Amino acid sequence: MKKILLLSDTHGYIGDEILKHVYNCDEVWHAGDIGDLKVTDTLKSLKPLRAVYGNIDNAKARLEFPLNQNFLIEGLSVWITHIGGYPNRYSKEVIKKIEVDSPDLFISGHSHILKVMKDKKLNLLHMNPGAIGIHGFHKVRTMLRFEISKGNINNLDVIEFKR
């Protein structure tokens, strides 16, 4: 079993209220718009990190992190990207790939809107953790915490903070 903390759109912010949740997980996943590599450096110093770059990220972030992360963990296939869309509204690049090889879990960021929804057509679960940073139009800062075991996602929690 792995305990995952999923965040996105930090936009350069990593505060103690986020870090206290990092200590209670096995891995941290970041779905892009890191904003400042001090965020990922801090996360990597505490836990294993899987991250992708987002549209605001600079050349240094793009050298360190890929556009997409595809991996298998605890029997679950995962794809993380920053701008990917969501069921019935995937980006053109994403839909071409996931129609051929659909992951069990598709994660994107970018919208600053928390979404967890089943894509029945492609038989996958889509997650967008919303935005945990302090910059942007979102009124509530959000991230997700869940467990993966034997190909299943369990104990999904939404963590919210006021702006």
C-alpha positions as CSV (number, residue, x, y, z in Angstrom):
1,M,0.0,0.0,0.0
2,K,1.2,3.5,-0.8
3,K,-0.2,6.8,0.7
4,I,-0.1,9.5,-1.9
5,L,-0.4,13.3,-1.6
6,L,-1.5,14.9,-4.9
7,L,-1.0,18.6,-5.5
8,S,-0.8,21.0,-8.4
9,D,-0.5,24.7,-9.2
10,T,1.7,25.6,-6.2
11,H,2.9,28.6,-8.2
12,G,6.1,28.9,-6.0
13,Y,4.3,28.4,-2.7
14,I,5.1,25.6,-0.2
15,G,3.9,26.3,3.3
16,D,3.8,24.5,6.6
17,E,0.1,23.6,6.2
18,I,1.1,21.6,3.1
19,L,4.3,20.1,4.6
20,K,2.4,18.6,7.5
21,H,0.6,16.4,5.1
22,V,3.8,15.5,3.2
23,Y,5.1,13.9,6.4
24,N,2.1,11.5,6.5
25,C,2.4,10.1,3.0
26,D,4.7,7.7,1.1
27,E,5.0,9.8,-2.1
28,V,4.1,13.2,-3.3
29,W,2.8,13.8,-6.9
30,H,2.8,17.3,-8.4
31,A,0.7,17.9,-11.5
32,G,2.5,21.0,-12.7
33,D,2.8,24.8,-12.4
34,I,5.5,24.3,-9.8
35,G,6.5,28.0,-10.1
36,D,9.8,27.8,-8.2
37,L,12.1,24.7,-7.9
38,K,12.4,25.4,-4.1
39,V,8.9,23.8,-4.0
40,T,10.1,20.5,-5.5
41,D,13.5,20.7,-3.8
42,T,11.7,20.9,-0.5
43,L,9.3,18.0,-1.4
44,K,12.1,15.8,-2.7
45,S,14.1,16.3,0.6
46,L,11.2,14.8,2.5
47,K,9.6,12.2,0.3
48,P,9.8,10.5,-3.1
49,L,8.4,13.0,-5.7
50,R,6.8,12.4,-9.1
51,A,6.2,15.7,-10.9
52,V,5.5,17.2,-14.3
53,Y,6.1,20.8,-15.5
54,G,3.3,23.1,-16.3
55,N,2.7,26.1,-18.6
56,I,4.2,28.6,-16.1
57,D,7.3,26.6,-15.4
58,N,10.7,27.9,-16.7
59,A,13.4,26.1,-18.6
60,K,15.1,24.8,-15.4
61,A,11.8,23.0,-14.4
62,R,11.4,21.7,-17.9
63,L,14.8,20.2,-17.8
64,E,14.2,18.5,-14.4
65,F,10.7,17.3,-15.0
66,P,8.9,15.8,-18.0
67,L,5.7,17.0,-19.6
68,N,4.1,13.6,-18.8
69,Q,4.7,10.9,-16.2
70,N,3.5,7.4,-17.0
71,F,4.1,4.7,-14.4
72,L,2.7,1.6,-12.6
73,I,2.4,1.7,-8.9
74,E,0.8,-1.0,-6.7
75,G,-0.8,-2.5,-9.7
76,L,-2.3,0.8,-10.9
77,S,-1.3,2.5,-14.2
78,V,-1.0,6.3,-13.8
79,W,-0.6,9.2,-16.2
80,I,0.1,12.7,-14.9
81,T,0.2,15.8,-17.1
82,H,-0.5,19.4,-16.5
83,I,-2.9,20.4,-19.3
84,G,-4.9,17.3,-20.0
85,G,-8.6,18.2,-19.7
86,Y,-11.1,15.8,-18.2
87,P,-13.7,13.3,-19.4
88,N,-15.4,14.3,-22.6
89,R,-13.1,17.4,-22.8
90,Y,-9.6,16.0,-23.0
91,S,-6.9,17.9,-24.9
92,K,-6.3,16.7,-28.4
93,E,-2.8,15.3,-27.6
94,V,-4.2,13.4,-24.6
95,I,-7.2,11.9,-26.2
96,K,-5.2,10.4,-29.0
97,K,-3.0,8.6,-26.5
98,I,-5.5,7.5,-23.9
99,E,-8.0,6.1,-26.4
100,V,-5.2,3.7,-27.4
101,D,-3.7,3.0,-24.0
102,S,-5.9,4.1,-21.2
103,P,-4.4,4.4,-17.7
104,D,-6.4,3.4,-14.7
105,L,-5.8,6.9,-13.2
106,F,-5.4,10.1,-15.3
107,I,-4.2,13.2,-13.4
108,S,-4.1,16.8,-14.6
109,G,-3.8,20.2,-13.1
110,H,-4.1,23.6,-14.7
111,S,-7.7,24.5,-14.2
112,H,-7.4,25.3,-10.4
113,I,-10.7,23.4,-10.1
114,L,-10.8,20.2,-8.0
115,K,-12.4,17.3,-9.9
116,V,-12.5,13.6,-9.3
117,M,-14.7,11.8,-11.8
118,K,-15.1,8.5,-13.5
119,D,-14.7,8.3,-17.3
120,K,-17.0,5.4,-18.1
121,K,-16.2,5.5,-21.8
122,L,-12.4,5.0,-21.2
123,N,-12.8,3.1,-17.9
124,L,-10.5,5.4,-15.9
125,L,-10.6,7.7,-13.0
126,H,-9.7,11.3,-13.6
127,M,-8.3,13.5,-10.8
128,N,-7.5,17.2,-10.7
129,P,-6.3,18.2,-7.2
130,G,-7.2,21.9,-7.9
131,A,-4.7,24.5,-6.8
132,I,-2.8,24.6,-3.5
133,G,-0.8,27.8,-4.2
134,I,-1.7,31.2,-3.0
135,H,-1.8,32.8,-6.5
136,G,-4.7,32.5,-9.0
137,F,-8.4,32.9,-9.2
138,H,-9.4,30.0,-6.9
139,K,-11.1,30.8,-3.7
140,V,-10.3,27.6,-1.9
141,R,-6.9,25.9,-2.0
142,T,-7.1,22.2,-2.4
143,M,-5.1,19.0,-2.7
144,L,-5.9,15.3,-2.5
145,R,-4.7,12.4,-0.3
146,F,-5.4,8.8,-1.1
147,E,-4.1,5.2,-0.8
148,I,-3.3,2.8,-3.6
149,S,-3.3,-0.9,-2.9
150,K,-3.6,-3.9,-5.3
151,G,-4.7,-1.7,-8.2
152,N,-7.3,0.1,-6.2
153,I,-7.7,3.7,-4.9
154,N,-9.0,3.9,-1.3
155,N,-9.5,6.5,1.4
156,L,-9.6,9.5,-0.9
157,D,-9.7,12.8,1.1
158,V,-10.0,16.4,-0.1
159,I,-7.8,18.8,1.9
160,E,-8.9,22.4,1.8
161,F,-7.5,25.7,2.9
162,K,-9.1,29.1,2.7
163,R,-7.2,31.8,0.7
